[in-house]
Amino acid sequence: ISNPQRIPKLQELADATEYPPKHTHLKLQSGTNEACYSDQRKFGHVLLKDSMDDFDELAPDAWTELMVNDPGHHQKQHQQQHTSINPEVVRKVMGQSKGIKAILLQQKHNDNAAVSGVGNWVADEVLYQSKMHPDQKYLTKEQAEDLLQKLHGILEIAVQCVEGDSFPKEWLFHYRWSQGKNVKDAFGRTITKLKSGQRTSAIVSSIQKLIKSQKPSKVEKPPKEKQSLTLTPDSDETSGINSNQMLDSKSLSRKRKMVIISPAGSGMGEETCGQTGLSKNPIPPAKSGVRRRSPRFPS
């Protein structure tokens, strides 16, 4: 995306000096403002929609939705809210039999994507900085958290650089597009190319080693939410329960099984069991030498 004031100096537009740049397929104008969409390799596409419903198909955004507020952290007044990595994203990244780069490149919930918005060069950059091979499988929780933390940091810097700053000189970004057999990174290490996640990947094999012996680790399941029920004075379930009391489904099940039985031999007739609608005949007196089982009551 470019405008008259700025043409981004990415690979495809590195030499562009005229506006609109070459390979521009769409120009958007609003008053005196305008922007152009250029795509030399035609990997992207543009859709015109009446609603934003299509975005619901996407996994959490890797920049804006990867970090969540940490409710377990107590901060003082006027301090910045403490954040942590979205635990659901961590669970989707770790323990998978698919290579980590393929996971990062997935975008939609239907594809079991962990995040959305990660393209090829960003995936290469985060794996380079994490010293992880793109085909690495079965990430541990610690590996997943470290990788996602670096991913968020890379995107934070990349967004800031849109305003005109250049990416840090030590990033793989500056060298990954170079051609030849002896391409080096900022530290003089050899960069090689391979296919991963059906895309070309630039790696430094001396630090991004594939650990084939790594086995699946236990993935913690998300805690189940309690099903709560608000009881009102008119409810059939309120016998002996305060109307403002909240019960989960397990407590409610126990309440339904509570019954009142008239004492044995009291001469009382059939006894109604609270407000649950259950009823049982009185327990007959135990006969001498006969062992009596406790009655079973319907739930």
C-alpha positions as CSV (number, residue, x, y, z in Angstrom):
1,I,0.0,0.0,0.0
2,S,1.5,3.3,-1.0
3,N,0.4,7.0,-1.2
4,P,1.8,10.1,-2.8
5,Q,3.9,10.9,0.3
6,R,5.3,7.4,0.8
7,I,6.2,4.3,-1.2
8,P,7.4,1.5,1.0
9,K,10.8,0.2,0.2
10,L,10.0,-3.5,0.4
11,Q,11.4,-6.1,-2.0
12,E,8.9,-5.6,-4.8
13,L,8.9,-1.8,-4.6
14,A,12.5,-1.3,-3.6
15,D,13.4,0.7,-6.8
16,A,10.0,2.5,-7.2
17,T,10.3,6.3,-7.4
18,E,7.2,7.2,-9.3
19,Y,3.6,7.2,-8.0
20,P,1.6,5.2,-8.5
21,P,4.2,2.4,-8.5
22,K,4.3,-0.3,-11.2
23,H,2.0,-3.3,-10.8
24,T,-0.7,-1.1,-9.2
25,H,-4.1,-2.8,-9.4
26,L,-6.3,-0.6,-7.3
27,K,-6.4,3.1,-6.4
28,L,-8.6,4.3,-3.5
29,Q,-9.6,7.9,-3.2
30,S,-11.5,9.9,-0.6
31,G,-11.4,13.6,-1.0
32,T,-7.8,14.7,-1.4
33,N,-6.5,11.4,0.2
34,E,-5.6,8.4,-1.9
35,A,-3.8,5.1,-1.6
36,C,-2.7,2.5,-4.1
37,Y,-2.5,-1.3,-3.9
38,S,0.4,-2.8,-5.8
39,D,1.1,-6.5,-6.1
40,Q,3.9,-7.6,-8.6
41,R,3.5,-11.4,-7.8
42,K,-0.3,-11.3,-7.6
43,F,-0.4,-13.2,-4.3
44,G,-3.0,-10.9,-2.8
45,H,-6.6,-10.2,-3.6
46,V,-9.2,-7.6,-2.8
47,L,-12.8,-8.2,-1.9
48,L,-15.7,-5.7,-1.6
49,K,-18.1,-6.7,1.1
50,D,-21.2,-5.2,2.7
51,S,-20.2,-6.5,6.2
52,M,-17.1,-7.5,8.2
53,D,-18.3,-11.1,8.8
54,D,-15.5,-12.6,6.8
55,F,-13.1,-11.5,9.5
56,D,-14.8,-13.8,12.0
57,E,-13.2,-16.7,10.1
58,L,-9.7,-15.5,11.0
59,A,-7.7,-16.7,14.0
60,P,-6.6,-14.0,16.6
61,D,-4.5,-11.2,15.1
62,A,-0.8,-11.8,15.8
63,W,-0.3,-8.2,16.7
64,T,-3.5,-6.9,18.3
65,E,-4.9,-10.1,19.9
66,L,-1.8,-12.2,20.9
67,M,-1.4,-10.5,24.2
68,V,-4.1,-10.4,26.8
69,N,-4.5,-8.7,30.2
70,D,-3.2,-10.9,33.0
71,P,-5.9,-11.0,35.7
72,G,-3.5,-12.7,38.1
73,H,-1.1,-9.8,38.2
74,H,-1.7,-7.1,40.8
75,Q,-0.6,-3.7,39.5
76,K,-0.5,-0.5,41.5
77,Q,-2.7,2.5,40.5
78,H,-1.6,4.3,37.4
79,Q,0.7,1.5,36.3
80,Q,0.4,0.0,32.9
81,Q,-1.8,-3.1,32.6
82,H,0.3,-6.3,32.8
83,T,-0.2,-8.6,29.8
84,S,0.6,-12.2,29.0
85,I,0.4,-14.4,25.9
86,N,-3.0,-15.6,25.0
87,P,-3.0,-19.2,26.6
88,E,-5.3,-20.5,23.8
89,V,-2.8,-19.5,21.2
90,V,0.0,-21.2,23.2
91,R,-2.0,-24.4,23.3
92,K,-2.5,-24.3,19.5
93,V,1.2,-23.8,18.8
94,M,2.6,-26.4,21.1
95,G,2.5,-30.2,20.7
96,Q,1.5,-30.3,17.0
97,S,2.8,-32.8,14.5
98,K,2.9,-30.1,11.8
99,G,6.0,-28.0,11.2
100,I,6.0,-24.7,13.1
101,K,6.3,-22.5,10.0
102,A,3.2,-24.2,8.4
103,I,1.3,-23.4,11.7
104,L,2.3,-19.7,11.6
105,L,1.2,-19.3,8.0
106,Q,-2.3,-20.7,8.6
107,Q,-4.9,-17.9,8.9
108,K,-8.3,-19.3,9.5
109,H,-10.1,-21.1,12.4
110,N,-11.2,-23.9,10.1
111,D,-7.5,-24.7,9.4
112,N,-6.8,-24.8,13.1
113,A,-4.7,-21.6,12.8
114,A,-3.1,-20.3,16.0
115,V,-2.8,-16.6,14.8
116,S,-3.5,-14.6,11.6
117,G,-1.6,-11.9,9.9
118,V,1.8,-13.7,9.7
119,G,3.3,-13.8,6.2
120,N,6.4,-15.5,4.9
121,W,9.1,-13.1,5.8
122,V,7.7,-12.5,9.3
123,A,7.6,-16.3,9.9
124,D,11.2,-16.5,8.8
125,E,12.2,-13.6,11.0
126,V,10.6,-15.0,14.2
127,L,12.1,-18.5,13.6
128,Y,15.5,-16.9,13.0
129,Q,15.3,-14.9,16.1
130,S,14.0,-17.9,18.0
131,K,16.8,-20.1,16.6
132,M,14.2,-22.6,15.5
133,H,14.0,-24.8,12.4
134,P,10.8,-24.1,10.3
135,D,10.0,-27.8,10.2
136,Q,10.3,-28.2,14.0
137,K,7.4,-30.2,15.5
138,Y,6.0,-30.8,19.0
139,L,7.0,-27.5,20.6
140,T,7.1,-27.4,24.4
141,K,5.2,-24.8,26.3
142,E,8.4,-22.9,27.0
143,Q,9.3,-22.9,23.2
144,A,5.8,-21.8,22.2
145,E,5.7,-18.9,24.7
146,D,9.2,-17.7,23.7
147,L,8.4,-17.9,20.0
148,L,5.1,-16.0,20.4
149,Q,6.7,-13.4,22.6
150,K,9.3,-12.8,19.8
151,L,6.6,-12.7,17.2
152,H,4.7,-10.0,19.0
153,G,7.9,-8.0,19.5
154,I,8.8,-8.2,15.8
155,L,5.4,-7.0,14.8
156,E,5.5,-4.1,17.2
157,I,8.8,-2.9,15.6
158,A,7.5,-3.6,12.1
159,V,4.5,-1.4,12.6
160,Q,6.6,1.4,14.0
161,C,8.8,1.2,10.9
162,V,5.9,1.8,8.7
163,E,6.2,5.5,9.7
164,G,9.6,5.7,8.1
165,D,12.1,4.0,10.4
166,S,14.2,1.1,9.1
167,F,14.2,-2.4,10.5
168,P,17.1,-3.3,12.9
169,K,20.2,-4.0,11.0
170,E,20.7,-7.5,12.7
171,W,17.3,-8.7,11.3
172,L,17.3,-11.5,8.7
173,F,14.9,-9.3,6.7
174,H,17.8,-7.4,5.1
175,Y,19.5,-10.5,3.8
176,R,16.8,-13.1,3.1
177,W,16.1,-12.0,-0.5
178,S,19.7,-11.9,-1.6
179,Q,20.6,-14.3,-4.4
180,G,23.7,-16.5,-4.6
181,K,25.4,-19.4,-2.8
182,N,27.3,-17.4,-0.2
183,V,24.8,-15.1,1.4
184,K,25.5,-14.2,5.0
185,D,23.5,-12.7,7.8
186,A,24.6,-9.7,9.9
187,F,26.9,-11.9,11.9
188,G,28.6,-13.6,9.0
189,R,26.6,-16.8,9.2
190,T,25.6,-18.6,6.0
191,I,21.9,-18.3,4.9
192,T,20.4,-21.2,3.1
193,K,17.0,-21.7,1.4
194,L,14.6,-24.6,1.8
195,K,10.9,-25.4,1.3
196,S,8.7,-25.4,4.4
197,G,5.0,-24.9,4.8
198,Q,4.9,-24.9,1.0
199,R,6.9,-21.7,0.9
200,T,10.6,-20.8,0.4
201,S,12.3,-20.3,3.8
202,A,15.5,-18.5,4.5
203,I,17.3,-20.0,7.5
204,V,20.7,-20.0,9.2
205,S,21.2,-23.7,9.7
206,S,24.1,-23.3,12.1
207,I,21.7,-21.9,14.7
208,Q,18.3,-23.2,13.5
209,K,18.7,-27.0,14.0
210,L,15.9,-29.5,13.6
211,I,15.5,-31.5,16.8
212,K,14.0,-34.8,15.5
213,S,14.1,-36.5,18.9
214,Q,11.6,-34.0,20.3
215,K,8.4,-35.8,21.3
216,P,4.8,-34.6,21.9
217,S,4.4,-32.9,25.2
218,K,1.2,-32.8,27.3
219,V,-1.1,-30.0,26.2
220,E,-3.2,-28.6,29.1
221,K,-6.8,-28.4,28.2
222,P,-8.6,-25.1,28.9
223,P,-10.6,-25.0,32.1
224,K,-14.3,-25.7,31.7
225,E,-16.6,-22.9,32.5
226,K,-19.2,-23.6,35.2
227,Q,-22.7,-23.6,34.0
228,S,-24.5,-21.2,36.5
229,L,-28.2,-20.9,37.1
230,T,-30.1,-18.1,38.7
231,L,-32.9,-19.3,40.9
232,T,-36.0,-17.3,41.4
233,P,-38.6,-17.6,44.1
234,D,-41.0,-19.2,41.6
235,S,-38.5,-21.8,40.4
236,D,-39.2,-25.5,41.1
237,E,-35.6,-25.8,42.2
238,T,-35.6,-23.3,45.1
239,S,-36.5,-25.5,48.0
240,G,-34.2,-24.4,50.8
241,I,-32.2,-22.2,48.5
242,N,-31.8,-18.5,48.7
243,S,-33.3,-17.0,45.4
244,N,-30.1,-15.0,44.8
245,Q,-27.8,-18.0,45.2
246,M,-25.9,-19.2,42.1
247,L,-25.4,-22.9,41.7
248,D,-23.4,-24.8,39.1
249,S,-24.9,-27.8,37.4
250,K,-23.2,-30.2,39.8
251,S,-24.6,-28.5,42.9
252,L,-28.0,-28.3,41.3
253,S,-27.9,-32.0,40.5
254,R,-27.2,-32.7,44.2
255,K,-30.1,-30.4,45.2
256,R,-32.5,-32.3,43.1
257,K,-31.6,-35.5,44.9
258,M,-32.4,-34.1,48.3
259,V,-35.6,-35.7,49.7
260,I,-37.5,-35.8,53.0
261,I,-38.6,-39.2,54.3
262,S,-41.0,-39.5,57.3
263,P,-39.5,-41.4,60.2
264,A,-40.0,-45.1,60.2
265,G,-43.0,-46.3,62.1
266,S,-44.3,-42.8,62.6
267,G,-47.6,-43.7,61.1
268,M,-47.3,-40.9,58.5
269,G,-48.5,-41.4,55.0
270,E,-46.7,-40.7,51.8
271,E,-44.3,-37.7,52.2
272,T,-43.7,-35.1,49.6
273,C,-40.0,-34.5,49.1
274,G,-39.5,-30.7,49.3
275,Q,-40.4,-28.8,46.1
276,T,-38.8,-31.3,43.7
277,G,-41.9,-33.2,43.1
278,L,-40.4,-36.5,44.4
279,S,-42.2,-38.7,46.8
280,K,-41.5,-41.9,48.7
281,N,-43.5,-44.1,51.0
282,P,-42.2,-44.2,54.6
283,I,-39.4,-46.6,55.3
284,P,-40.9,-49.7,56.9
285,P,-39.5,-50.8,60.2
286,A,-36.5,-53.1,59.9
287,K,-37.4,-56.7,60.6
288,S,-35.3,-58.7,63.1
289,G,-32.5,-60.5,61.4
290,V,-33.2,-58.9,58.0
291,R,-30.7,-56.5,56.6
292,R,-32.5,-53.7,54.7
293,R,-31.0,-51.8,51.8
294,S,-31.2,-48.0,51.6
295,P,-33.8,-47.0,49.1
296,R,-32.7,-45.6,45.8
297,F,-34.4,-42.3,44.8
298,P,-34.7,-41.1,41.3
299,S,-32.7,-38.0,40.4
